[in-house]
Amino acid sequence: MGVTDEIYEDILYDGRRHLSLAARPGARERTITVSGFSKTFSITGWRIGFAAAPAPWARAIGVLNDLYYVCAPTPLQHAVAHALARVPESYYAGLARDYERKRDLLVGTCDRLGWRPRVPAGAYYLMAEPRGFDAPAARDKADRILREARVACIPGSAFYADGGGEHLVRFCFAKTDEDLGEACRRLESAFAGARARP
């Protein structure tokens, strides 16, 4: 039995299309698909989603959900049902296009700084490798970026086990154009001089 998290299925770039694992031949009977609406509709605080699974697993998930969570508040369920029924297909393409543009802005900034961005194919996070920093730990890099540029990022080590990710930081670009543009300007202003020291 496999479990997939498909929460970013509508936020893909460079012409990519989502293909659910459960849609592959022979996989439906062996897959639990977990997804939701918080990323697509920008309602992350609502925590409203779903799981799709073969009947025996769906029953077990239902029991567990009832014991630990019960359900999302009824008004939130109605709001999502309303959105699903009325949001046009063009919304989803526009969502991906807008995030792709934001991704490209942040990638360009990291490229100019020599920070080796890992260009994402989806979602709205970008890992980058800040260069020219004396501190070897990702936490120190993130702290320095916050202190000197006033731009928050997460140490890459938070996403790795056994000491990995110390060379990376993660930025979120799910921001307004104005805020993201300001963050990019601050990064370039603070770190343009630190660019090419290996």
HELIX and SHEET records of a PDB file:
HELIX    1   1 LEU A   21  ALA A   23  5                                   3    
HELIX    2   2 ARG A   28  ARG A   30  5                                   3    
HELIX    3   3 THR A   44  TRP A   46  5                                   3    
HELIX    4   4 ALA A   55  TYR A   68  1                                  14    
HELIX    5   5 THR A   74  ARG A   86  1                                  13    
HELIX    6   6 GLU A   89  LEU A  113  1                                  25    
HELIX    7   7 ALA A  138  ALA A  149  1                                  12    
HELIX    8   8 GLY A  156  PHE A  159  5                                   4    
HELIX    9   9 ASP A  177  PHE A  191  1                                  15    
HELIX   10  10 ALA A  192  ALA A  194  5                                   3    
SHEET    1   A 3 GLY A   2  ASP A   5  0                                        
SHEET    2   A 3 THR A  31  GLY A  36  1                                        
SHEET    3   A 3 GLY A  49  ALA A  52 -1                                        
SHEET    1   B 3 TYR A 125  ALA A 128  0                                        
SHEET    2   B 3 VAL A 169  CYS A 172 -1                                        
SHEET    3   B 3 ILE A 154  PRO A 155 -1                                        
END                                                                             
